[in-house]
Amino acid sequence: MLWRRHNIFEKDKLNKRVMTYQPTGENMKNSNDKFVTEVVENLSKIVGKERVTSNLIDLHSYVRDASPLEAPLPMAVVKPLTTEEVSKILKLANEMKFRVFVRGGGTSAGGGGLAFMENSILIDMTAMNKILEISEANMSVTVQTGVIWSTLNKELAKHGYRVPFWGPESAYGATVGGSLALASMSSQGVTEAGGTYNQVITLEVVLPTGEVIRTGSDSLPNGGRFARVCNGGDYAGIFLGSMGVFGVITEATLKLECLPTAQKCIGVVFKKWKQGIDFVYKILRSKTIPKSLNINPGMRAVKSSYGVEGECAFRIILEEMNEKIADIKEQLIRSYAKELGGFFPDGIDEKVKEWWDGMFFRLVKGEKKYGFAAHACHRIPLQKLPIAVKEAEHYFLEVHRVEERGMHFSVGCYVSEQRPACGFYPFLYYRDEPETRKIALEIWEGWIAHAIKAYGACPYWMGIV
Ligand SMILES: Cc1cc2nc3c(=O)[nH]c(=O)nc-3n(C[C@H](O)[C@H](O)[C@H](O)COP(=O)(O)OP(=O)(O)OC[C@H]3O[C@@H](n4cnc5c(N)ncnc54)[C@H](O)[C@@H]3O)c2cc1C
């Protein structure tokens, strides 16, 4: 009963989907018909009247997320408070045969939290936002997955902790559940700790049948929440990046680390890609892994960030529990950079620090300046980064001439999971007006399909499932 939008390669369906958004007419009729009334009545019996709505004004606020996509109005939106309520909602969906989509903060840049098929309901998870347990013993935190990252971060900081990957750049709107279901993998901490999926110890999930399961050590009667792979395979893994298709993640137990006491911010530019790539290998092989190794990929990105010529530049953030360790790591990393021909333009470290401190406002700042951002993020091996940048610049700037058409294009990249692997982030900024949005949507979807075919891009939260 849990549904997902279709494959982006099916262009005809895409057009049909965009056309199905009708604020009046069909959807208006829908919301009055007998079936919807029955659905709403039954949902109200589960969660109470005040947490179900089929009111058109309410429903309209659920037809968009942060992508250029638009969805039809859902029949109803329901806001459960407990796992038991989610289970009952899914059982009802099976009995009455209506579709269910799940939504967290609705910040997905790929049409994630939208009800793309008619006669669907949306489960809005944001009322399930309790921080259930901070375990000093297991160095873990257990949350209801509707909690927003910024709330969680604030609470954990009071105890001197954070999750080693502490949220996407949309942390002021995104929920933990949405990030797990999308396998969010930029930004903070991804180089050292991996993405959201690497933070998971155990999950509680309501399957499409309404059955509730627990994963890892928590699946055993007295196991508790301390180990991910127990009692069989990595069952949590099935739900990470699944966009809510395989079940509603209701609780998550995540790793914790202590807040750092020493920080270093280093910026370095390389004239040639080869030097920059060798630099990453040097860092990985010598195990001088920083908290964050971010790449300004390509001449254009380097020029706009630092005003100098270079094929790539790096923002390196060290966060340690000890000043001496931070000093030694800094010395080593600077010496590797120098050996390989890297240079340090004036003021670059300050710029890197400013960039890091603004982690949850960067994209929003860009959006304020240039309009909405269509994200086309995906994963690639490090070696493919120069080709990916070239392809992206060719596609957006030369083929589609986006800048001449009033849009803005930029790229970013993180080295991830202590591996020669990257999250690569092309952004297309556009004014959110119907005509421009339509153009941006076509360019954006075309790009994702192109990148997959052209150089083996692996999207992680595009909604291609
Ligand atoms: C300004 C901005 C910055 C961003 N920065 C980043 C970034 O740095 N890194 C990154 O990866 N992404 C980023 N994103 C994209 C998006 O914000 C993240 O992927 C975020 O994790 C989505 O969380 P959400 O709660 O908004 O999910 P939603 O958009 O509500 O939902 C996303 C998907 O998860 C499913 N889902 C939601 N909750 C559950 C649940 N409890 N159980 C099962 N399925 C569920 C939904 O069905 C949907 O498929 C950014 C977006 C914006 C607008």
The ligand as a Tripos MOL2 file, in Angstrom:
@<TRIPOS>MOLECULE
LIG
   53    58     1     0     0
SMALL
NO_CHARGES

@<TRIPOS>ATOM
      1 C1         17.9950   24.0080    1.1940 C.3       1 LIG1
      2 C2         18.1110   22.5070    1.0820 C.ar      1 LIG1
      3 C3         19.3020   21.8840    1.4360 C.ar      1 LIG1
      4 C4         19.4270   20.4940    1.3290 C.ar      1 LIG1
      5 N1         20.6100   19.9170    1.6810 N.ar      1 LIG1
      6 C5         20.7490   18.5830    1.5810 C.ar      1 LIG1
      7 C6         21.9740   17.9660    1.9530 C.ar      1 LIG1
      8 O1         22.9120   18.6070    2.3880 O.2       1 LIG1
      9 N2         22.0680   16.6160    1.8270 N.ar      1 LIG1
     10 C7         21.0410   15.8450    1.3690 C.ar      1 LIG1
     11 O2         21.1930   14.6440    1.2680 O.2       1 LIG1
     12 N3         19.8640   16.4210    1.0430 N.ar      1 LIG1
     13 C8         19.6870   17.7450    1.1320 C.ar      1 LIG1
     14 N4         18.4930   18.3200    0.7960 N.ar      1 LIG1
     15 C9         17.3730   17.4610    0.4100 C.3       1 LIG1
     16 C10        16.4850   17.0760    1.6320 C.3       1 LIG1
     17 O3         16.3290   18.1920    2.4560 O.3       1 LIG1
     18 C11        17.0890   15.9780    2.4630 C.3       1 LIG1
     19 O4         17.3170   14.8430    1.6950 O.3       1 LIG1
     20 C12        16.2720   15.6270    3.7220 C.3       1 LIG1
     21 O5         16.9480   14.5970    4.3840 O.3       1 LIG1
     22 C13        14.8490   15.2160    3.4700 C.3       1 LIG1
     23 O6         14.1910   15.1030    4.7110 O.3       1 LIG1
     24 P1         12.6240   15.4250    4.8710 P.3       1 LIG1
     25 O7         12.2360   15.1370    6.2670 O.co2     1 LIG1
     26 O8         12.3210   16.7790    4.3810 O.co2     1 LIG1
     27 O9         12.0120   14.3210    3.9100 O.3       1 LIG1
     28 P2         10.7210   14.4060    2.9290 P.3       1 LIG1
     29 O10        11.0370   15.3280    1.8080 O.co2     1 LIG1
     30 O11         9.5190   14.7080    3.7210 O.co2     1 LIG1
     31 O12        10.6580   12.9320    2.4620 O.3       1 LIG1
     32 C14        11.7140   12.3660    1.7710 C.3       1 LIG1
     33 C15        11.4370   10.8960    1.4620 C.3       1 LIG1
     34 O13        11.4510   10.1470    2.6440 O.3       1 LIG1
     35 C16        10.2190    9.4540    2.8250 C.3       1 LIG1
     36 N5          9.9770    9.4980    4.2650 N.ar      1 LIG1
     37 C17         9.8950   10.5940    5.0650 C.ar      1 LIG1
     38 N6          9.7740   10.2280    6.3420 N.ar      1 LIG1
     39 C18         9.7660    8.8720    6.3580 C.ar      1 LIG1
     40 C19         9.6590    7.9080    7.3830 C.ar      1 LIG1
     41 N7          9.5570    8.2480    8.6610 N.pl3     1 LIG1
     42 N8          9.6680    6.6030    7.0370 N.ar      1 LIG1
     43 C20         9.7920    6.2260    5.7500 C.ar      1 LIG1
     44 N9          9.8980    7.0960    4.7330 N.ar      1 LIG1
     45 C21         9.8920    8.4030    5.0370 C.ar      1 LIG1
     46 C22         9.2270   10.1930    1.9690 C.3       1 LIG1
     47 O14         8.2060    9.3360    1.5100 O.3       1 LIG1
     48 C23        10.1040   10.6460    0.8220 C.3       1 LIG1
     49 O15        10.2500    9.6270   -0.1240 O.3       1 LIG1
     50 C24        18.3410   19.7080    0.8710 C.ar      1 LIG1
     51 C25        17.1350   20.3460    0.5280 C.ar      1 LIG1
     52 C26        17.0260   21.7200    0.6230 C.ar      1 LIG1
     53 C27        15.7330   22.3520    0.2520 C.3       1 LIG1
@<TRIPOS>BOND
     1     1     2 1
     2     2     3 ar
     3     2    52 ar
     4     3     4 ar
     5     4     5 ar
     6     4    50 ar
     7     5     6 ar
     8     6     7 ar
     9     6    13 1
    10     7     8 2
    11     7     9 ar
    12     9    10 ar
    13    10    11 2
    14    10    12 ar
    15    12    13 ar
    16    13    14 ar
    17    14    15 1
    18    14    50 ar
    19    15    16 1
    20    16    17 1
    21    16    18 1
    22    18    19 1
    23    18    20 1
    24    20    21 1
    25    20    22 1
    26    22    23 1
    27    23    24 1
    28    24    25 2
    29    24    26 1
    30    24    27 1
    31    27    28 1
    32    28    29 2
    33    28    30 1
    34    28    31 1
    35    31    32 1
    36    32    33 1
    37    33    34 1
    38    33    48 1
    39    34    35 1
    40    35    36 1
    41    35    46 1
    42    36    37 ar
    43    36    45 ar
    44    37    38 ar
    45    38    39 ar
    46    39    40 ar
    47    39    45 ar
    48    40    41 1
    49    40    42 ar
    50    42    43 ar
    51    43    44 ar
    52    44    45 ar
    53    46    47 1
    54    46    48 1
    55    48    49 1
    56    50    51 ar
    57    51    52 ar
    58    52    53 1
@<TRIPOS>SUBSTRUCTURE
     1 LIG1         1 GROUP 0 **** ****
